[in-house]
Amino acid sequence: MVKRKSAAPNRGFKVADQIQRDLTELIARELKDPRVGMVTIQAVEVTPDYAHAKVFFSVLVGKPDECELALNQAAGFLRNGLFKRLHIHTVPTLHFQFDRTTERAADMNALIAQAVASRAKDD
């Protein structure tokens, strides 16, 4: 049996990248919810059938829990905005999740700095 190759093997990554760029613009310019502060879209993961997309974000100003709730409530509005911008048959349903990677990185940096400082005292 011959395997059928996809027409565009990186299409999922390209769609996710375009969704990330368009969502960044939509949130900054068109979303007027005061609970959504300064949001940065970190990554977008799209399922192979383009039915769902996990959108990972971080917040510079504001409370992450309130922001996540507001973004998930505005997911339909943002999906409609994506529908107008993207030229694909199925625009995915958006699921927003707060990305704690930057917090973890800051904690790791603090631990490393603390270890280096304690080693410097011992020497």
HUVENGI-V137848 format. One record per pair of residues at least 12 apart in sequence whose ideal C-beta (glycine too) atoms are under 10 Angstrom apart, sorted by the first residue. I is the first residue (numbers start at 1). J is the second residue. Records with the same first field share a line. If there is no record, write none. Layout:
I: J + J
This chain:
6: 48
11: 46 + 48 + 50 + 88
12: 45 + 46 + 47 + 48 + 49 + 50
13: 44 + 45 + 46
14: 46
15: 44 + 46 + 50 + 53 + 86 + 88 + 90 + 91 + 92
16: 43 + 44 + 45 + 46 + 50 + 53 + 54 + 55 + 92
17: 43 + 44 + 46
18: 44 + 82 + 85 + 86 + 87 + 88
19: 41 + 44 + 45 + 46 + 50 + 53 + 55 + 78 + 79 + 82 + 85 + 86 + 88 + 91 + 92 + 94
20: 41 + 42 + 43 + 44 + 53 + 55 + 56 + 57
21: 41 + 44 + 85
22: 41 + 44 + 78 + 81 + 82 + 84 + 85 + 86
23: 39 + 41 + 44 + 53 + 55 + 57 + 71 + 78 + 79 + 81 + 82 + 85 + 94 + 96
24: 39 + 40 + 41 + 57
25: 41 + 81 + 85
26: 41 + 74 + 77 + 78 + 79 + 80 + 81 + 82 + 84 + 85
27: 39 + 40 + 41 + 55 + 57 + 71 + 74 + 78 + 81
28: 41
29: 81
30: 74 + 77 + 78 + 81
31: 70 + 71 + 74 + 77 + 78 + 81
32: 74 + 77
33: 66 + 67 + 69 + 70 + 71 + 73 + 74 + 77
34: 62 + 66 + 70
35: 62 + 63 + 65 + 66 + 67 + 68 + 69 + 70 + 71 + 73 + 74
36: 57 + 59 + 61 + 62 + 66 + 67 + 68 + 69 + 70 + 71 + 73 + 74
37: 59 + 60 + 61 + 62 + 63 + 64 + 66 + 67 + 70
38: 58 + 59 + 60 + 61 + 62 + 67
39: 55 + 57 + 58 + 59 + 60 + 61 + 62 + 64 + 67 + 68 + 70 + 71 + 96 + 98
40: 56 + 57 + 58 + 59 + 60 + 99 + 102
41: 55 + 56 + 57 + 58 + 71 + 96 + 99
42: 55 + 56 + 57 + 58 + 97 + 98 + 99 + 101 + 102
43: 55 + 56 + 57 + 97 + 99 + 101
44: 56 + 57 + 92 + 94
45: 92 + 95 + 97
46: 92
47: 92 + 93
49: 90 + 92
50: 86 + 88 + 89 + 90 + 91 + 92 + 93
51: 90 + 91 + 92 + 93
52: 92 + 93 + 94 + 95
53: 75 + 79 + 82 + 91 + 92 + 93 + 94 + 95 + 96
54: 92 + 94 + 95 + 96 + 97
55: 71 + 72 + 75 + 78 + 92 + 94 + 95 + 96 + 97 + 99
56: 95 + 96 + 97 + 98 + 99 + 100 + 101
57: 71 + 96 + 97 + 98 + 99
58: 98 + 99 + 100 + 101 + 102 + 103
59: 71 + 98 + 99 + 102
60: 102
64: 98 + 99 + 100 + 103
65: 98
67: 96 + 98
68: 96 + 97 + 98
69: 96
70: 96
71: 94 + 95 + 96 + 97 + 98
72: 94 + 95 + 96 + 97
73: 96
74: 94 + 96
75: 93 + 94 + 95 + 96
76: 93 + 94
77: 94
78: 91 + 94 + 96
79: 91 + 92 + 93 + 94
82: 94
